[in-house]
Amino acid sequence: MASAIPGRESASIMERIGRSLNESDPVSSNPRSVAFLTPFCHPDRIMSQLLFSVVVPTYQRIETLATCLDCLAPGAQTLPSDRYEVIVTDDGREITAEAAIRERYPWAKWYAAPQRGPAANRNNGAARASGQWLVFTDDDCLPDPGWLEAYASQIARNREAGSTKLYRVLEGKTYAPRPRRSLDEESPVNETGGNLWSCNFAIERSLFEELSGFNTRFPYAAAEDIDLHWRLRQRQESIAFVEAASVCHPWRPSGGWKAHLRYKESILIYLALHPEERQRLNPRHYLKCCGRALLKELLPGLLKYKAVGWQAEIVRLLGFLDMAYILIARGERAYPDLEAGQQS
């Protein structure tokens, strides 16, 4: 949220965080509870440290990346620009954003990625980070002006509240810019939390490193964030939903059958990594998804959107049936053998 005097509210947030170190309450005296502060630092030193490293993975989408970076430019965010850095990690092959960033966005840091998929791309950006917290978004997202300040405010509130509940992971709101217009549009809308989509969340850098980041076994932009979310839950890490930390994710065309095949491969990897999840993501689950999509999406959408994009919804229904079939027909053989490969 914008303050009456630019930068005054953000400075106040940082001052309150710094003061929490000198408080004698149980939270601030617990080293693990000081979520992003370096232990034994004087508040003046804390004020000089970088709070956020914003990681933006990209792959041959220079125009959408430019729009995203416009939202992160110095002065575009209400959080002072000396409190965060922007890292663009680029998986491009035929083209990269290096020249465009050097010419138009010299304040952003560009790094070539290993070209091993979105998970490895995000890890590459995180490995270059200097901030105490990592904040992830995607190159087709538009962060709101108060995005980073809202995350900073939540961190400050954690310290002031004296709560014993530690939030080392923060999840923001993701919304679409307008109502849906056809059945072949999709957007990862997350207005109430509980998803931890990779396009909008913040995590303490030390925790991300403890987890070894995203699992690079996932070759596509599918299920790698679900996997990270599951591992955080297994560690009983609390996740705070910060509604004001919002980004806009424009509608995009559905990916068709190719996107389903990538989803299927990724989910089977996920189920191979986490066999306990097979009780939830089982054939019955996908048959229910198919029924819900038919009754709540396709049939109402034929009237609401005048059947525009109906083919995409049919593909989605067939995808659910395909998942149910592969799990029934192949059983244990449906899951890939992960023994040969290790996360890197």
Long-range contacts (C-beta under 8 A, 24 or more apart in sequence): 1-78, 1-146, 1-149, 1-150, 1-244, 2-78, 2-145, 2-146, 3-78, 6-78, 7-78, 7-80, 9-78, 9-149, 10-78, 10-79, 10-80, 10-83, 10-149, 10-152, 11-80, 13-149, 13-152, 13-153, 13-155, 13-156, 14-46, 14-47, 14-51, 14-83, 14-152, 14-156, 15-43, 15-47, 16-156, 16-159, 16-160, 17-46, 17-152, 17-155, 17-156, 17-159, 18-43, 18-44, 18-46, 18-47, 19-43, 20-159, 20-160, 21-46, 23-162, 25-162, 26-162, 26-164, 27-158, 27-159, 27-162, 27-163, 27-164, 27-166, 28-159, 28-162, 32-166, 33-164, 33-166, 34-159, 35-155, 35-158, 35-159, 35-166, 35-167, 35-168, 35-204, 36-132, 36-133, 36-155, 36-204, 36-205, 37-132, 38-132, 49-132, 50-83, 50-84, 50-85, 50-130, 50-131, 50-132, 51-79, 51-83, 51-84, 51-131, 51-132, 51-133, 51-152, 52-79, 52-83, 52-84, 52-85, 52-131, 52-132, 52-133, 52-134, 52-135, 52-148, 52-151, 52-152, 52-202, 53-84, 53-85, 53-87, 53-125, 53-126, 53-128, 53-129, 53-130, 53-131, 53-133, 53-134, 53-135, 53-205, 54-84, 54-85, 54-86, 54-87, 54-135, 54-136, 54-137, 54-148, 55-87, 55-89, 55-122, 55-125, 55-126, 55-129, 55-134, 55-135, 55-136, 55-137, 56-86, 56-87, 56-88, 56-89, 56-125, 56-137, 56-138, 56-139, 57-89, 57-91, 57-113, 57-118, 57-121, 57-122, 57-125, 57-138, 57-139, 58-88, 58-89, 58-90, 58-91, 58-92, 58-97, 58-139, 59-90, 59-91, 59-92, 59-118, 59-121, 59-139, 60-92, 60-93, 60-94, 60-95, 60-96, 61-139, 61-140, 62-95, 62-97, 62-100, 64-139, 64-140, 65-97, 65-100, 65-139, 66-100, 66-104, 66-105, 67-142, 68-137, 68-138, 68-139, 68-140, 68-141, 68-142, 68-143, 69-101, 69-104, 69-105, 69-108, 71-142, 71-143, 71-144, 71-145, 71-147, 72-108, 72-143, 73-105, 73-107, 74-107, 76-145, 77-143, 77-145, 77-146, 77-147, 77-148, 77-149, 78-145, 78-146, 78-148, 78-149, 79-148, 79-149, 79-152, 81-107, 83-148, 83-152, 84-131, 84-135, 84-148, 85-109, 85-129, 85-130, 85-131, 87-111, 87-125, 87-128, 87-129, 88-125, 88-139, 89-113, 89-121, 89-122, 89-124, 89-125, 89-128, 90-121, 91-115, 91-117, 91-118, 91-121, 116-216, 116-219, 117-216, 117-218, 117-219, 117-220, 117-221, 118-198, 118-214, 118-218, 118-220, 118-221, 118-224, 119-213, 119-214, 119-215, 119-216, 119-217, 119-218, 119-224, 120-214, 120-216, 120-344, 122-198, 122-213, 122-214, 122-224, 123-213, 123-214, 123-216, 126-205, 126-208, 126-209, 126-213, 129-205, 131-205, 132-204, 132-205, 133-202, 133-203, 133-204, 133-205, 134-202, 134-203, 134-204, 134-205, 134-208, 135-201, 135-202, 136-198, 136-199, 136-200, 136-201, 136-202, 136-203, 137-199, 137-200, 137-247, 138-198, 138-199, 138-249, 140-249, 140-250, 140-252, 141-174, 141-199, 141-200, 141-247, 141-248, 141-249, 142-177, 142-247, 142-248, 142-249, 142-250, 143-246, 143-247, 143-248, 144-246, 144-247, 144-248, 146-244, 146-245, 147-172, 147-245, 147-246, 147-247, 148-245, 150-242, 150-244, 150-245, 150-246, 151-202, 151-242, 151-245, 153-244, 154-240, 154-242, 154-245, 158-240, 165-238, 166-238, 167-238, 167-239, 167-240, 168-203, 168-204, 168-207, 168-237, 168-238, 169-196, 169-201, 169-202, 169-203, 169-204, 169-207, 169-232, 169-237, 169-238, 169-239, 169-240, 170-201, 170-202, 170-203, 170-239, 170-240, 170-241, 170-242, 170-245, 171-195, 171-196, 171-200, 171-201, 171-239, 171-240, 171-241, 171-242, 172-200, 172-201, 172-202, 172-241, 172-242, 172-243, 172-245, 172-246, 172-247, 173-200, 173-241, 173-242, 173-243, 173-244, 173-245, 173-246, 173-247, 174-199, 174-200, 174-246, 174-247, 174-248, 174-249, 175-246, 175-247, 175-248, 175-249, 176-248, 176-249, 176-250, 176-251, 177-248, 177-250, 177-251, 178-251, 180-251, 180-305, 181-251, 181-305, 181-308, 182-305, 182-308, 182-309, 183-297, 183-298, 183-301, 183-305, 183-307, 183-308, 183-309, 183-310, 183-312, 183-313, 184-253, 184-254, 184-308, 184-309, 184-311, 184-312, 184-313, 185-251, 185-252, 185-253, 185-254, 185-309, 186-251, 186-252, 186-253, 186-254, 187-249, 187-250, 187-251, 187-252, 188-249, 189-249, 191-243, 192-241, 193-239, 193-241, 194-241, 195-229, 196-225, 196-228, 196-229, 196-232, 196-239, 197-225, 198-224, 198-225, 198-228, 199-247, 199-249, 200-245, 200-246, 200-247, 202-245, 207-237, 212-343, 215-273, 215-343, 216-343, 216-344, 217-269, 217-273, 217-338, 217-341, 217-343, 218-266, 218-269, 218-270, 219-262, 219-265, 219-266, 220-262, 220-263, 220-265, 220-266, 221-262, 222-259, 222-262, 222-263, 222-265, 222-266, 222-267, 223-263, 223-266, 223-267, 223-269, 223-270, 224-266, 226-270, 227-270, 227-273, 227-274, 230-270, 230-274, 230-277, 253-312, 254-309, 254-312, 254-315, 254-316, 256-312, 256-315, 257-315, 257-318, 257-319, 260-315, 260-316, 260-318, 260-319, 260-322, 263-319, 264-319, 264-322, 264-323, 264-326, 267-323, 268-326, 268-334, 268-335, 268-336, 269-336, 269-338, 271-335, 272-335, 272-336, 272-337, 272-338, 273-338, 282-327, 283-323, 283-324, 283-325, 283-327, 283-328, 284-324, 286-320, 286-321, 286-323, 286-324, 286-327, 287-320, 287-321, 287-324, 289-320, 290-317, 290-320, 290-321, 290-324, 293-317, 293-320
